[in-house]
């Protein structure tokens, strides 16, 4: 279960960019999380696009509306279930997300005003389908590599 929220100024991303990002941002987290490309795991990922008017976002203490059309701010929040999220895995996810955003926006590199927050939700702190969810039953679903499933179990102490 992963939720990626992309906050942008209104109109920053067009529908085609959002279509592409829905897939590439999902895969940017999915592959490091389960250890392989596993299309069946995509069902556990949501990408939310939130647009805000330029007078509802600021950078450097100034509203985007006052900075003009070249101000390019994005805030991406990634919330994942507890698992094997060592520093190098989190770094890979953040780099993959920023790369996917740059590619989608037709830029050679990500803007320094694009920020990614990566949050790990503690085991037992997700809910859906009328109850609390756990990553543990998913480890034997076939989407995780054996190596990744062992790493998740070790990270959770089970």
C-alpha positions as CSV (number, residue, x, y, z in Angstrom):
1,X,0.0,0.0,0.0
2,X,1.6,3.2,-1.2
3,X,0.1,6.7,-1.7
4,X,2.0,9.2,-3.7
5,X,0.6,12.8,-3.6
6,X,1.9,15.3,-6.2
7,X,1.2,18.9,-5.2
8,X,1.6,21.4,-8.0
9,X,0.4,24.9,-9.1
10,X,-2.8,24.7,-11.1
11,X,-2.1,23.8,-14.7
12,X,1.6,22.7,-14.1
13,X,0.9,19.2,-15.4
14,X,-1.3,18.5,-18.3
15,X,-3.5,15.3,-18.5
16,X,-0.9,13.4,-20.6
17,X,1.8,14.2,-18.1
18,X,-0.4,13.0,-15.3
19,X,-1.2,9.8,-17.2
20,X,2.5,9.1,-17.6
21,X,3.3,10.0,-14.0
22,X,0.6,7.8,-12.7
23,X,2.6,4.9,-14.1
24,X,6.2,6.0,-13.7
25,X,5.7,7.3,-10.1
26,X,4.1,4.0,-9.2
27,X,7.0,2.0,-10.7
28,X,9.5,4.4,-9.1
29,X,8.4,3.1,-5.7
30,X,7.1,-0.4,-6.6
31,X,10.4,-1.8,-8.0
32,X,12.6,-0.9,-5.0
33,X,9.8,-1.9,-2.6
34,X,9.2,-5.4,-3.9
35,X,12.6,-6.0,-5.5
36,X,11.3,-6.4,-9.1
37,X,8.9,-5.1,-11.7
38,X,5.6,-6.7,-10.7
39,X,2.6,-5.3,-12.5
40,X,0.2,-7.3,-10.2
41,X,1.4,-5.1,-7.3
42,X,0.3,-1.9,-8.9
43,X,-3.2,-2.3,-7.4
44,X,-1.8,-1.4,-4.0
45,X,-0.5,2.0,-5.3
46,X,-2.4,5.3,-5.6
47,X,-1.2,8.5,-7.1
48,X,-3.1,11.7,-6.2
49,X,-2.6,14.9,-8.2
50,X,-3.4,18.0,-6.1
51,X,-3.4,21.4,-7.8
52,X,-3.3,24.7,-5.9
53,X,-3.8,28.2,-7.2
54,X,-0.6,30.3,-7.4
55,X,-1.8,32.4,-4.5
56,X,-2.0,29.2,-2.3
57,X,1.7,28.2,-2.7
58,X,4.8,30.1,-1.8
59,X,8.5,29.6,-2.1
60,X,11.2,31.7,-0.4
61,X,8.4,33.5,1.6
62,X,6.7,34.8,-1.6
63,X,3.5,33.6,-3.2
64,X,3.9,32.0,-6.6
65,X,1.4,34.5,-7.9
66,X,3.9,37.2,-7.1
67,X,6.8,35.4,-8.6
68,X,5.4,35.0,-12.1
69,X,4.9,32.1,-14.5
70,X,8.5,30.7,-14.3
71,X,8.1,29.7,-10.6
72,X,8.2,25.9,-10.6
73,X,7.3,24.4,-7.3
74,X,6.2,20.8,-6.6
75,X,5.9,18.9,-3.3
76,X,5.6,15.1,-3.6
77,X,4.6,13.1,-0.5
78,X,5.3,9.3,-0.6
79,X,3.7,7.2,2.2
80,X,4.7,3.5,2.2
81,X,4.0,0.5,4.5
82,X,6.8,-0.4,6.9
83,X,9.3,-2.7,5.3
84,X,12.9,-2.7,3.9
85,X,13.4,1.0,3.7
86,X,17.1,1.3,4.4
87,X,18.6,4.7,3.5
88,X,19.9,3.5,0.1
89,X,16.4,2.2,-0.8
90,X,14.7,5.4,0.2
91,X,17.4,7.4,-1.7
92,X,16.8,5.3,-4.8
93,X,13.0,5.9,-4.6
94,X,13.5,9.7,-4.2
95,X,15.9,9.8,-7.2
96,X,13.6,7.7,-9.3
97,X,10.6,10.0,-8.5
98,X,12.5,13.1,-9.3
99,X,13.8,11.5,-12.6
100,X,10.3,10.5,-13.6
101,X,9.0,14.1,-12.9
102,X,11.8,15.7,-14.9
103,X,11.3,13.3,-17.8
104,X,7.5,13.8,-17.8
105,X,8.0,17.6,-17.8
106,X,10.6,17.5,-20.6
107,X,13.5,18.7,-18.4
108,X,17.0,17.5,-18.4
109,X,17.0,17.5,-14.6
110,X,14.6,18.1,-11.7
111,X,14.0,21.6,-10.5
112,X,15.7,22.5,-7.1
113,X,12.2,23.7,-6.0
114,X,10.8,20.2,-6.3
115,X,10.7,18.4,-2.9
116,X,10.0,14.8,-2.1
117,X,9.0,13.7,1.4
118,X,9.3,10.0,2.1
119,X,7.3,8.6,5.0
120,X,7.2,5.1,6.4
121,X,3.9,4.2,8.0
122,X,4.4,1.9,11.0
123,X,3.3,-1.7,10.7
124,X,-0.4,-1.9,11.9
125,X,-1.0,1.8,11.1
126,X,-2.7,1.4,7.6
127,X,-6.4,0.6,7.2
128,X,-8.6,-0.5,4.3
129,X,-11.4,-3.0,3.7
130,X,-12.8,-2.4,7.1
131,X,-9.7,-3.3,9.1
132,X,-6.0,-2.8,9.7
133,X,-3.6,-4.0,7.0
134,X,-0.2,-5.6,7.3
135,X,2.6,-6.0,4.8
136,X,3.4,-9.5,6.2
137,X,0.7,-11.5,4.3
138,X,1.8,-9.8,1.0
139,X,5.3,-11.2,1.4
140,X,4.2,-14.6,0.1
141,X,2.0,-13.2,-2.7
142,X,4.7,-13.7,-5.3
143,X,5.2,-10.0,-6.1
144,X,8.2,-9.7,-3.6
145,X,11.5,-11.3,-4.5
146,X,12.7,-13.8,-2.0
147,X,15.6,-11.5,-1.1
148,X,13.2,-8.6,-0.6
149,X,10.8,-10.6,1.5
150,X,13.7,-11.7,3.8
151,X,14.8,-8.1,4.1
152,X,11.3,-6.9,5.0
153,X,10.9,-9.6,7.6
154,X,14.3,-8.7,9.1
155,X,13.5,-5.0,9.1
156,X,10.2,-5.8,11.0
157,X,11.9,-8.3,13.3
158,X,9.8,-11.3,12.3
